[in-house]
């Protein structure tokens, strides 16, 4: 996985640290005087090492569920979930963070089998469930995946035998919608069958899970080879694998394709799991993975065709990762639209080209290519932040319709159905 995890449990000896002359504080429930600087591990029960804690000059150290966590005192005061600090009806913070003393320290600390209690200098008491702290600590987040996924090449995907969801089930039942979204979240692509081959019915389908994102291409678009737009996609030529709208500051999250008609040959759609390819780079050349995640690039779209005049520029690295666990969440790969590389010095450029070649090699491996023939009635949803798409050349008249969806709304729909997204 692209998540670099903690590789072992923390084994911290339970012993008294070197004594100091710092001020002590009474700890309710512990029955002893405790020096904040002379760090002694305290356990919730003498016979159990399930939970232990100690105070330091600027933070609390807590060991629970095989995780060693460190919490800044300001963080502990800021995240208080008491009625005066947090509105449980709106799930929003009421406490003014800027009012918290940056030098604040708890007056007393107590931990039982399930809860951490902190008493502050003004007498306010904060309570945290230990499970909540594990889930929401930095150390806990490093061990978690934000978005569970199944990485795939063509053979892995075929063997999984992911079923398409029937249009009626998708539109009319939560079960059908949930099955579709689970497939989409895990694999980055999902199909809906038996869709009436019209733009209007495709629009109804898309609106089931999200608001439609209107762009320079409109809201719902027809897609033919009439070169009506200044884009290679509006031709009969083959298209290499790529992600769309890399020239947007925030590339579109989801793309919907529905082939309404094709009277000719060719035109198969190519799909490649960009995260699978990136994982191969991470395993074989982690330094190159890191370079691809840090070097910012410009992508550009310049159009002057008919009444369409646009000049779009998007900036970002090829691989975008969450910094706390190195989990990949977005790939921005489009050799057609990549602009001049002028954002890094010369001695980095060559190393970037080497890393880019390594990733491209993985993306172009035949075993990673999933080819599908789109046909009327079968709609395809693509995670444009993960899965690259392309097309073989075709003959004859070929008409597609589709749209872009707002990623936030798709993930929101999934969460409301109980899925991790």
N, C-alpha and C positions, 0 to 999 in steps of 0.2 A: 504493500500500500504506500501511498504518498504521505501517509501520516507517520512521522517519526515519533515513536512512542517511548515512554519511560521503559527502560529495558530490565529493571529489577525492582524489588521492594527495598524500601529504605530501612536499614537496620540501625537504629539510633540507640546507644546504650543509655540505660536509665541510671544516671549518676549525678552527683552534685558537681556543679561547675566551680571553678576557682572563685573563692569568696571575694566580695568587694564591700565597700562601705556605702553603697547606694541606699536610698530610702526604701523601706519595706512597706508592704500593704497587707491588710488582713483579707484573706480569701474566704468568703462564706462557704461552708460545706467542706472545707479542707481541714479545719481545726489547727491551723498553723500560721505562723508569720512567714511571708514570702518576699524575697528580694527580687525585684524586676531584673536586676543585672546578674545576680547569682542564679543562673537558670537551672532549676530542678525539674525533672520530668515528673508530672503528677498523673496518676492513673485513676480512672473512674471506679475501679475496684481493685484491691490489692492482688487478687488472684488472676486478674485478666489484663492482658496487654492490648485489648481491642481498641482502647482510646487512651491517649496520653497527650499532655500539653505542657508548654512552658512559655513564660513571658520573656521577651527581650526588650531592649531599650526602645525600639520603634515598631515592634510587631509581635504578634502571637504566633507561636509554632504549634501545630496540632497534627497528631498522627492518628488516623482513623481509617478503617477499611483498607489497610495496607498502603495508604497514601500519606506522605508527609507534606503538609500544606503550611504556607506562610501567609499571614494576613496582616497587612498594614493597618494600624489603628484607625486612621482616617477612613479607610475602606470599610472597616467594621462598623464605624458610626454612620457612614453614608448609606449603607445598605440595610439599615434597620427596618424591620417590617412591622413595627408597632403601629397602632392606629394613628398616632400623631405624626408619624414619619412616612407612612405609605397608605395609599387609598386602595383598598382591596376591591372596591367596586369598579374602579377605572383601571386598576393595575398600573398605577402611576405613582411616582415618588412625590411626596408632599414636602419632605425636608429640603430646605435650601442648602445645597452642598457648599456654597460659598460662605455659609455661616458657621461651618464646622472649623474649629481651631485646628490648624495644621499640626500643632504640637500635642494634640489630645492623646491622653492615655487613660485606660480604664482604671477605676478606683478599686474594683474587685472583679474577680473572675471565678466562675464555678462551672464545672462540667459534670453532667450525669450521663447515664447510658445513652441518651438520645439527643441531648440539648446542651448548647453552650449558652451560658448566661454572662452578660457583661454589664457592670454597673459603672456609669460614667460620673465625672466629677460633679455634675449638676443633679445627680440622683436618678437620671433616666436609666431604665433597664432595657437592654437589647437581648432578644432571644433568637438563637439560630438552631434549627435542626441540623444534626451532624451530617445526615444524608444530603441535605440541601447544600451544605458547605462543600462536601466532596464534589457534588455536581457542578457547583458554580465557582470553585477555586480555579486559579490558573493551572495548578498541577493536575486537577481533575479534568479540565478541558483538554490538556495535552494528551490525555489518554482516550479521549472520545473523538468520534467522527461526526462532523456536522451533518453530512449527507451520506448515508449508507448507499453503496453502489456495487454493482457487479460488473467488473471490467471484462470486456469480451473482444475476441477476434471472430472471424466468420464462423469457424467451427464451433466455438463455445456458444455463440448465439443460436446456431441451428440446432445443436444438441439440447439446448434449453427448451426448445419447442414452445416459445412464448405465443399464446393464442391471441388472435385479434379479438377485439370486443365488438359485439354487434351494436349497430347504431341505435336501435331502439332501447337496448339495455343501457347504453351509455347515456342517452338523453333522459330516460324515465326512471332509472333506479340508482340508488346510492351504491348498491353492490357492484353494478357494472361500471360506474364512474370510479369507484375505489380500485377495482381491479385494473382498469386502464391506467390510473395514476400511479399505482404501485409498480406496474411494468415500466412506465415512463421514468419514474424516479430511479429505479434500479439500473435500467439499461440505456436511458437517454433517448430512446425511440419507442414509439407505440403506434399501433394501427387500429383504425375503426373500419369495419366492413359494412356493406349494404347501405352506404350513404347515397342518397339521390344525387346524380351527377350534375348539380347546378351550383352556381356561386352562392345563391341564397341559402341552400341547405348546408353548404360548407360553413357559412357564416353562423348559422344556428348552432352547428357542432362546436365551433370555436368558442362561442359565447357561453357554452355550458361550463367551461372551466376558467375563463378569464375575460377581462376586458381586451378588446382588440387594440393593438398599438398602431396608431396612425403615424406614418412616416412620409418621407418624400415620395414614396411609391404609392401613396394613398392608404386607404383603410383595407378594403378587400381588392385584390388585383387579379386581372387576367394576365396570363403569361404565355406569349407566343413568340415565334422567331421572326417578328417583323422589324426588329431593331428600332422599336419605338422609343427605347431608352438607351442612353449611352453606356451600355453594360453588355459584356460578352454573353451573359445569360440569355439575352434577347436575340440569340442567333441559333443556328443548328449545330454549332461547333461543340466538340467535347469540352467539358469543364473538369479541371483537376480538383481534387479534394480541397475544401476550404470551409471556413466559417463565414457567415454573412455579417454585414454592417460592422466590420472591424474599424471602419472610419467613423463610427459613432463613439462618443465618449463612453457611453454605456451600450455595448452591442445588444441587439434584440435578443431576448432570452429564449423564446420558442418560435419555431417556424412551422406553419401548416402547409402541406402540399396536397392537392387533390387533382388528379389527371381527369379532365372532363372528356377529352377526345384525343385519339391519336390514329391517324390514317397513314401508316408508313412503317418503317423499320427502325430498330435501334432505340436509343433514348432511355436505356436502363438507368436507374438511379444508383449511385455509389454511396455507401455509408461506411464510415470508419470511426471507431471509438478513439477519439483523441486522447482520452485519459489512459486507455490501455497502452497506447504508444508512448505517452509520457512516462508511464510507470516503467517501461522497458529502459528508457533513458536514465531514469533515476537509479535503477538497479545496475546498469552497465557503466554509467558515467555521471555520478551524482554532482560533480563539479559543473558539468555542462547543464544539468537540470537547474542548478542554482543560478547559473548565468542567464539562462532563458527566463528565469523568474524575476530577474532584477534589471535587465537592460531595457530601458523604455524605447519604444519604436513609434513612429508616426505611420498611420494608414490614411490614405487620402482618396476621395472620390470627386472627380471633376467632370461635370456634365454640361454640355451645351448642345442639346438636340431638340429641335422644334421649340416648344415653349418651356422646356425643362432646363433650368439653369441652377446648378447646385455646386457648391464647393464645401465638402465635408472633411473634417480632420479629426481623427481619434488617436489618442496617445495611451500606450500601455505596453507591458511586456507580453511576450508570446504566452508564457505560463503565469497565471495569477494564483497565488497561494495564500492561505490564512497563515499569518506569521507565527502564531503560537503552536501550531502542530504540523505545519508544512503541507496541509491538505490542499490539493489542487481543486479550484472551484471554477476556473474559466480558462479556456484556451483561445487565443486570438491568432488565427493562422490563415492568411490569405496572401499568396504570392502575387496575385493580380493587383491588389490594392495597397501593398506595402509601399510607403513613400521613401524618399531619400533618407538613408541612415546618417543623420547628422546630430545625434543626441548623445554620442559616446566618443571618446578619443580613439585614435587610430590603433593603439595597442590593445584595445578591447575588441575592436571590430573584427579582427581576424579570429579571435577566440569565439566570438559570437557566431561567425559563419560556420566554424567547425561544429559548434553545438547545434546550430540550425540544421546542418547537414545530417547530423546524427538523428535528430527528431524526424526530419523528412524521410530518411531511410526507413525508419520504423513505420511511419504513416503510409509509405508506399509498398510495404511488404504485401505480396499477393494474398497471403494467408489472413491479413487483417482487413481485406476488402469484402464487404457484404454487398452484393448486387441484387437489387429488387426491381421488378417491373411494375411500375405504377399503372393502374388501370381504373376506368370509371367505377366508382362505388367504393374504392379503397383509399381512405385518407391517411396520410402519414404525418405524425407530429415528431419534430426533431428538437432536442435540446441543443440550441445553437451555441451554448457555452461549453459544450462537451463534444458533440458528434459532428464530424466534418461530413459534408456531402459534395457530390459531384455528379457528372452525367456523361454518358457516352454519346457520341454524335448520332444524329438521327436523320431520317428522310421523311418527307410528307408533312402533313399538317398536324401539329401537336399543340394542344391547348391545356394549360393548367390554370387553376385558381388557387389562391391561398392568402395568407396574412401572417403578421407577426403578433405574438401575444406578450402581454406584460408578465414578466417572470414572477414578480411579487404576488400577483393574483393567482397564478397557477399553484404556487407553493402554499398560499393561503387556503385555497380550496382543498389541497391535500391535507393540511394540518387539521382543518375542520372535520375531516373524515377519519382522523385519528392516526394519520401517517406521519412518520418523521421526515420533515422536509425543511 
